[in-house]
């Protein structure tokens, strides 16, 4: 395939559909859920679940074990699974970033299973998202004392050889969608959380493993739902695990500790896949803000005179043009990273670069848009101020801008974690 | 479909061009910049890579088809070697490519084989003018129709190889529209400045001021023939080319600074092991990638005649100027005092870096 930028049909179709969803279903409720934190947008969740079932893909995790027909299709067309997901996420986040997080499906939890699970585990833990009821899964990594440095995780998993169960103890925070994944709501299918713990504290990274913990497991408790700057309709849970027992087979990766960090690195590969997707969500918010600004400028008779030398542009025109450069190039970096993932090319560098770039431009663009719009930007009458608040998280979660710079730097310098701390 | 992979053919081209860029252009760059001389041999060797020739169809003396994407890929690698050398090697395209894009059949047949089939020869073009807010769409140089001729008046700046050019494609303002005119260098009223222009960089590239005083150009020499042409396509092709060269120079500066930082010891470690430096490098690499992809997309949109191709070319070029300034400045900064010394190339790249905001008109894909 030569260099090409024509969006494949499934992507343009998804974008068209999700734009309608954004306009008709999400945007009218955006403000309400921002002001009613921790209420769950059930209508949207049920609608999206039904809609996704109807088009045959009920999760944003790439499909496994496709039918024969799928396989034939695959040979005819290059794979675009991650590209499609990135486009869907960008479109949904354009509607509302918090609503995107309320999209039923496996999210990061399923992504971890997809990246590190055995075929049996994939069968068991990925199928449920196609069920009758909308179903969620979440990822629990962060602890009060371990954020970006997730090798500092203290949650402990000990094998009880009598019952062949893992016994988990620890405290997790900042679990996106943790409530909907773990709490047993009548309207939801049974979800799970993927908990990161160490099976050998003396082994450091080599001892880290992820465990699938089914919703409702005794000993696991949602202790708090955070109150946040933005993305308020997405729940962010604190979860405590006290002697929580999970079956032996729920460990992702090997149960034995080798002296290498291969297991840890393998699990970290989850992030190579998900970073560009988080970047895509940021791009969606930034696009919403920039489009809104251009709309308001046009209403007020301000034209953007593309093609003029900078010396002849107004300050507002310069800002808009610079923001378009940022936005377009950030999206292209996302596309390249997911295109590489689809084509089984190692994309650790591109994934992190896309996140660095998207995190930065999303915060910059939303901040600049509020500034240029003045009182219209600052007022809660419009959504620009909300997007400003929503945007900030995209430069923080799934690796802060700084951690991703570190990852990029290690890649381009060929340094290990100990060479570049 | 989305795809970010050059074709095999393009890959081979990139490799061949890359070797020349590093082995020939780069190793001659310092000497050329200091002495203000570019070896003719070096330019001829670059010409023989056949970049322009491969973008011209057989019927006009070439052996291929023009592709902005291929042009961008080649320019990135060439400019990685040296910018002045790159612009010199491709100066004839400033004349030939606009003809190829919007010239009349007659013009193509009578000029293109001359440019393409010979050794490198100084066919050139004159777009830029000496004003602070230079705008390619609002030229001060004028063209007025008088009988069967256009009369050109004005002053052009930064015209490569004007002193011994055979033909110059002069851009002028015709009733508010920018139009190209093919002007023979010996036409009465056309004067090439005695002295070469002295700029902050590009010392190796001979650039001249050209004045036009009632220069008579037959109607048939208006680019595209009597009815003229679309200038936006030419301008967009120039902007994409400028962006691609910016990516090349920025990449050169980035790699040099990265390698230096991995060698240089400070406080018992390599300076690259300090986050202050490592993060600068990470951001440089990220910005280069961002603009590189935007430039690729703009070029692809030109090749596929997308509606917003011209806007995207403008965005790529504008973004490239900022990116190149940021990256080349940081390269000097990372080398510290050594970066300021002319023995290292980063100071030259930094001088190049500021120029991309005004280089449109010196390259085209």
Interface residues (C-beta under 8 A of the other chain):
Chain A: X1 X2 X3 X4 X5 X6 X7 X8 X77 X78 X80 X83 X306 X307 X308 X309 X310 X311 X312 X321 X322 X324 X325 X326 X328 X329 X330 X332 X333 X335 X336 X339 X340 X350 X353 X356 X357 X402 X405 X406 X408 X409 X410 X412 X413 X415 X419 X420 X421
Chain B: X1 X2 X3 X4 X5 X6 X7 X10 X69 X132 X133 X134 X135 X137 X235 X258 X261 X262 X272 X273 X275 X278 X279 X281 X282 X283 X285 X286 X289 X290 X291 X293 X294 X296 X297 X300 X301 X304 X310 X311 X312 X314 X315 X316 X318 X319 X322 X357
